């Protein structure tokens, strides 16, 4: 799973100043197995606008199945939806 665009379930926290931070997410793979991923650190957050759609991109260090990976998550503001864009490594 390198470059995918999967809808995911996310547990996140919103700080008092309005900053959003993902804590944990889960997704279903091709074989319909559920994977839970714990976010260890948010490395970078960027506000992006693509074709008029406002979103935030999160680059996260996370742990899945005992291994650490770097994931890129997308949060679409108006749709209130999270997507897993890709696992970088």
Secondary structure, DSSP 4 states (H G I P E B T S, - for coil): --EEEEE-EEEEEE-TTS-EEEEEEEEE-TT--EEEEEEEEEEEEEEEEETTEEEEEEEEEEEETTEEEEEEEEEETTTTEEEEEEE--
